[in-house]
Amino acid sequence: MADYEELSQSDNEEINNSIPKVYITYKRRWFYLFVVCLAQISNALIWINFSPIANLGVEYYKVSYDAINWLSLIYMIVTIPFTLPSTWLIDKLGMYIGVWMNAIGSIIRCLSTLTVIGAQGRFVILMIGQFLCALAQTFILFIPTKFSFIWFSEKQRSLANSIAIGSNFFGILIGSILSPIIVPDMSKIPLLLYLSVIPALLAGLLCFGIRSSQPPTPSCKAVVHTPQPFILSLKRLCRSKSYVILFICCGVALGCFNTLSTLVEQMMCPFGYDNVTVGICLGWFIGAGSVGSLIGGYFADKTGKLEEISKILYTASSVAYIVLGLFIINRVWRYFIYFAFAFAGLVSLPLSPISMDLSLECVYPIPEATAIGINVMSSQIIGILMVIIFPKLGRQLNEYEMLTETCSKDMKDKIAILNYSIPLYTMAFIMVAVTLFYFASFKCKYKRRRQH
């Protein structure tokens, strides 16, 4: 096992490379990690802005629920064609392009609040800004695993990766809780968009403090390998049985997360839950998930049992989605709903960093951004399908439900509302099926770990 040293001297100091078994980590990696986390937070915040207040977005921009859903769908759709180019550009340009594209997109979104423009025109401007932020996501989202692999030792890698990916969830947490609080009615939507610019611009400014995308010397033996041609990497990914299984299973797990985050207000308001309650539920979901990601990363570093941890999480996630659906549909006491969302987040969100680490173990030495990028594409494809199909599975409200729904409360114009019982049960069934498939077929060979 290699020895690790923490450098306190200048990063520009020449290091003796004649000692091949001594690998060095640099203190500046923690500042870089902070910038990566802030970029993740700001991009996720923009993605989730309208999900807890979808009904107010419908009223403000004079559009349908389907149109508001496209603010989330655009993130998933853009990921598919731009993932492969962005994973290549990350190696060439680092994180600068993604962070500044995100900042520019957030500023354009603010232009959609100009009253001199008609409601339909304002929504088009909002979508243009959202598109740029979605494009930025293809660069920002794939940085954590590559960054933690290059800058951190194997003793800290899973934890650093979990912190960076967990910050994406933290951004969703902030957006989920603050959106309903900041926007009690549609007149406050401009304030929400203005506030969303702050972290995006701050991340862009802090980016100037990043001097290089790679450390002067490797952090561990596994980092030292000859890069593989891009096309060859793709072929090897397709031939790896373990990777293909992760592509499917991780894609479904994260696809369910994307779907729930996007449709949560539309799923809950027909059963009488208001926007603040929806925001709190989503906050518990993401908050507990962020904690779960840190705990999962810690135990992954300490035990090295990534496969076993992932199987425990898949099993618990299946149970959580069943409980969540039953609680929402049966209108249980709201504190039970909070618990159900917290439990679902605690066990399902850690699947993201754990699965990404597993992907790299299965296909090492294929470039990290390529392996993770393809994996994320799966979750986006499945998320898109669910967000489009699930509203088609919803049914019209009955007379009692029309009296208790909160979707159109205090609105001048009534909006189309659906009962999401069937989609909720369908999502739980899909998670159970994927868990059984994962248990029966997945086995990891830990190729990267052997290189150490």
N, C-alpha and C positions, 0 to 999 in steps of 0.2 A: 504494500500500500504506500502510495506516495506521501511525503511529508508536505505540509502546507505552511506558508508563512504569511503574515499580514504585513503589508508595507505601509510605513508611515512617511517615508521619504517621498520626494517628488516622483510623479509617475514617469517623468522623462529620464530618470536615472538609468544608466545602462546596466543591464542585468547579465550576469555571467551565464551563458547558455551551454556551457560545457558540462553542466551537471544535469544530465537528462532525467534524473529521478526526483528532482526537487521542483515542484510546481507552485506557482505564486498567485495569490489572489490580492486584489488592489482595493484600498479603502474607498476609492471613488465609485466602486460598483454600487454602493448604497445610495449615492446621489442619483446615479443612472437608474437604479431601481425605482426611486421616488418619481422620476420623470416618466418612466414607463407606466407606473401606477396612475399618475395624474392623467396621462393621455387616455388610459383605459377608462378611468372614471368619467371624464368629460364626454367621450364618445358614447358610452353606455347611457349616460344621463340624457343625451339628446335623443337616443333611440327610444327611451321609455317615456319621454315627456307626456305624450297624449294617451297612453294606454289606461291609466287610472281615471282620466277625465275625458274619455272618448265622447260621451254625450255632449259635453260642453264644446268640444272641438267641432262636433257636428253642427251645433247651433251657431258658433262663431263664424265658421267658414261657409255655412249654408251648403253643406255636402252630406253624403250618406255615411253610415257606419262603414260600409265597404271602402269608401274613399279614405277615411281616417285609418283604417287597417293598413292601407298602402304605405303609410308613414313608417310602419314597422316592416311590412313586406319588402319594401325597397332595399332595406339592409340585407335581407336574406337573398333576394334576387341578384343584387349587384355582386355578392360574394361569389356566385357560381362562375361567371365568365372571367372575373378579374382575379380570382385566387391564384391561379398559376402564374400570370404575369407579375403579380405583386410579390409572390414568394421569391421570384427571381430578382426583382428590383430591391427587395429588402437587403439582399446580400450586397448590392451595388451602392445603394443610396442611404441605407440605414432607416431610421424612423422619422427623419425630418419631413419627408414628403407627406406622410400620413398625418402627422401632427398639425402641420400648417394647412393642409387641405381641410381638416376637421375645423380649424379655427375660422377659415374663410366661409365654409358652409354654415357655421353657426351664426355668422354675421348676416349672411344672405337671408337666413330664416327670419331675422328681425325685420327685414324689409316687408315681410308679409303682414305687418301690423299697420302699414301706412293706410290711413283712411281714405286717401284720394284715389285708391285703387279699389275696384269692385271686389266683392267677396270671392268670386270664382278666380279672378286674377291673383288675388292674395294667396289663395291656396296653391296655385301654380308656382308662385315664387317660393312658398314654403316647401313644396316638393323638390324644387331645384336645389335649395339649400340642403334638404334632407338627403338628396342624391349624392351631393359632394361629401357629406358626413358618412354616408354609407360606403362610398368609394374609399374614404380614409380608413374605414374600419378594416378593409382587406389588408392594409399595411399594419395598423395598430394591433389587430387581434392576434397576429401570428408572431409578434415580437417576443412575448414572455418566455416561451420554451427555448427558443434559440438564445435569447439573452442570458437566461439562467444557466444554460449549458456551457456557454463560452466564458462567462465571468465568474461563476461560482464553482467551488469544489464539490465533489460528489456528496460530501457530508451536508451541504447546505442547498443543493440544487433543487430538490423536491419542494423544500420550504420556500425558497425564492420564487419558484414557479407558481406555487400555490398563492403566495402573496400577490404576485403580479396578475394572475388570472382572477384571484379573489377580488382585486380592485375593480375589475369589470362588473362583478356582482355588486360591489359596494356602490358603484355609480348608479346601477339600477335601483338599489336600496334607497339612495338619496332621492332619486327622481320619483320613485313610487310613493314615498311618504310626503315629500314636499309639494308635488304637483297638486293634490287635492287641497292642501293647506293654503298654498299661494293662490290657487284659482278656485275660490268658492263659487264664483260665477264667471261667465264668459268674458267679462270686461277686464279680468286680470290676466288673460292669456298673454298679452304683450309683455307684462312684467316677467312671466315665466321664461319667455324666449330671451329677454335681455339678460337675466341672471344666468342662463345656460351658456352665455358667451364667456363669462369670467374664467372658469377652469380651462376652457379650450384655449383662450389667449395666453393664460399663464403657462400652460404646458408648452405652447409654441415659443415663448420667451425663454423658458428654462432649457429648451433644446439647444440653445446657443452655448450652454455650458458643457455639452457633450463633445469631447475632443475627438473621439474615435469610436467606431462601432465594435472594435475588437481590442482586447488587452495586448500590451507589448509582448507578453509571454503567455503560453497556455496555462489554464487553471488546473488541468489534469491530463493524464495520458490519453484519454478517449478523445480529447479535442484535436489531438495531433493525428490527422489522417488526410489522405489525398481526396479532394472533392471529386464527386462523381458527376459525369455529364447529366444534364437535366432529363433528357429522354430516357437514358438508362435507368435513372432513379425511378421514373414513372413505371417502367416495365417491371422493375423489381418489386415495387409496391403492389402491383396487380398480381404478382406471382406469390406474394406472401399470404398464406392462409390466415395466419393470426391477425395480420393487418386488415384484411378484408372483413373478418368477423368484427373487429373493433370499428371499422368504417360503418358497418350496419348498426351495431348495438349502441355505440356512442352517439351515432347520428340520431337514432330514435330517442335516446335519453335527452340529448340537448334539444332535439326538435320539439319534444313535449314541453321542455322549459320555455323555449321561444314562443310556442303556441299559448301556453298558460299566461305568460307575461303580456302577450299582445291582446288576448281576448278576455282577460280577467274581469274587466268592468262589465263587458257584455254578458259574461257567464253568470255574474253574481247579482247584477241589478234587477233581473226579472224575479229574483227570490227575495227582494226587499232590502238588500244591502246597499247603503249609500256610498258615495265616492270616497268619503273619509275612511269608512270601514274597509273598502276595497284597497285603498292605499296602505292602510295599516297591515292588512293581510299580506299584500305583496312585500311590504317592508319586513315582516316576520319571515317570509319565505326567503328573501334575499339575505337578510341579516343572519339568520341561522345558517344559511348556505355558505356565507363567507366564513363564519366560525368553523363550520364543518370542513371547509377547504383547508383551513389552517391546521385543524386537528388531523385531517387525512394526510396532509403534507408532512406533518411532524412524525406520525407513525410510519409513513412510507420511508422517511429518512432513517428512522431508528431500526425498523425491522427489515426493510427491503422487500416486504411481501406485497408487492403491488397487485398481483393477480388475486390473492386471497382477499385483500381489502376491497378491490373492485367488485368481487362476487357478493360480498356482504352488502355493499352499497346498492347493487342492483336489486337484491332481494328486498331490502328495506324500502327502496323506492317504489317497487311494485305495491307493497302494502300501503305506502303513503298515498299513492294516487287513488287507490280504492277508497281509503278513508276520506280523502279530500272530496271526492265526488259524492259520497254518501252524505257527508256533513253539509255540503252546499245545497244539495237538492232537498234535504229534509229540514233545512232552516234551523239547525241546532243553535244553541246559545252561542253568541258571537265569540266568547272566550274559548270555546271548543274549536271554533273555526280558526282562531289565531293559532291555537296549538297545532291543528292539522297542517296549516301552512308552514309553521316553523319546523315541524317534523319532516315535511316533504322537502323543504329547502336543505335541512341539515344533512339528509342522506342522499339527495339527488344531485345537488350542485357540485359536491366534491368529485363526482364522476368525471367532470371536465378535466381538471388538472391531472387526476390519476390516470385517466384514459390516454391523455396526451403523453405522459411519461411512459406508459406501456407501449404506445405506438413507436416511440423512439427506441425502446428496448428491443422491439420485434424486428425493426428494419435497419438498425445501425449497420453501416455508417451513412445511410442516406441523409441528405441535408435536412435539418430540423424543420425549417420553414416549409419545405415541400411536403414532408410527412404530415405535419400538423395542418397545413392548408387544405390538403385533400380530405383529411378527416373532418374538418369544419364544414367543408362543402356538403357533406352528407347531412349534417344537422340542418343546414340552411334549406336544402332540397325538401327534407321531410317537414320542416317547419312551414315552408311555403304551401305544401300540399295540405297540411292540417288546417292552416289559417284560411285557405280557400274553401276546403271541403266541409269543415265543421259547421259553418253557418248554414250550409245547404242541408245538414242533418237536423238542424233545429226546427222546432215546431212553433206554431202560433200560440200565444198565451190564451188560457181559458179565462172565464169571467172573473174568477177569484184572483188569478194571477194579475189580471189587468188592474185590480183594485189595490194590490200590494206592491206592484213594481215601483222602483225608484228611478228608472232610466229616464223618464220624461217628466219627472217632478219639477214643477215651477217653470216649465218650458211653454212658450207661446204656441209653438208648432209641435205636434206629436210626431214621433219618429218610429220607424219599424223596429219592433222588439221581438226577440225569439227566446224560447226556452231551450237551454243547452244541456238538458239531461242526457240525451243520447251521446253527444260529443264527449261529455265528461266520463261516461261509462266506457266509451270507445277508447279513450286515451288510457284508462286504467287497464283495459284488456290488452292493448298493444304493449304496454310496459311489462305485463306478466309474460306474454309470449316471448318477448325479447330476452327477458331474464332466463327463461327456460332454455332458449337457444344458446345463450352465452355460457351457461353452466355446462351444457352438453358438448360444446365444440371448442371453447377457447383454451389455449395453453400457450404460455409465454416462455421463450428460451433465454431471455435476458442477455442478448448479444452485446449490448453496450457495457453492461456490468462486467462481462468477461474481459473486456479490453483493459479495464483498470488493473 
